[in-house]
């Protein structure tokens, strides 16, 4: 997100990142060496994008001053090395327990999460409806997933693997996805194609368990 913003907006967000208690429009104007009106235009745009928000007002000699703060979304614009940290965790688990044991842990995790998500949708009883809802959930999580429903079978195709870098180095991580999909839909899941092993998409086929 940060790379698509203008230079001034990036600088403004960095100032708020360094000043966790917030800054006023006048303070931002002085730090950025631009007019107060220009700052207010940037603030309005960034607030509309959900990257910052109005905080508390601060007492001054006259009218209270409005403080602006980064939102959680604004904080996430800045570099986070989640994949690197996750890789360290996986390697540590493998050294302690071995790859097979780690694979079993991912299966258990996926099953638990799948059941938790399924419990939030007790109205779903037909497998096709469960697959459709699951594709919607995966889309929200960033998988870019689509349900493919037919009389013969239900499938989900995902064009973005949220664990891709990690899964390429540790293929057993895909067991998490398969177990989650299986538990949510109460189905057996065939992982027909996988991006971690060179496929164009991740394709999952659902059938009676």
PERALIN-V323806 format. One record per run of one state. SS is the DSSP state (~ for helix, > for strand, _ for the rest). FROM is the first residue (numbers start at 0). TO is the last residue. If there is no record, write none. Layout:
SS/FROM/TO
SS/FROM/TO
This chain:
_/0/0
~/1/3
_/4/5
~/6/17
_/18/21
>/22/22
_/23/23
~/24/31
_/32/34
~/35/47
_/48/50
>/51/57
_/58/63
>/64/69
_/70/70
~/71/74
_/75/80
~/81/96
_/97/97
~/98/118
_/119/125
~/126/139
_/140/143
>/144/148
_/149/152
>/153/157
_/158/162
~/163/168
_/169/169
~/170/184
_/185/185
>/186/192
_/193/193
~/194/196
_/197/200
>/201/207
_/208/208
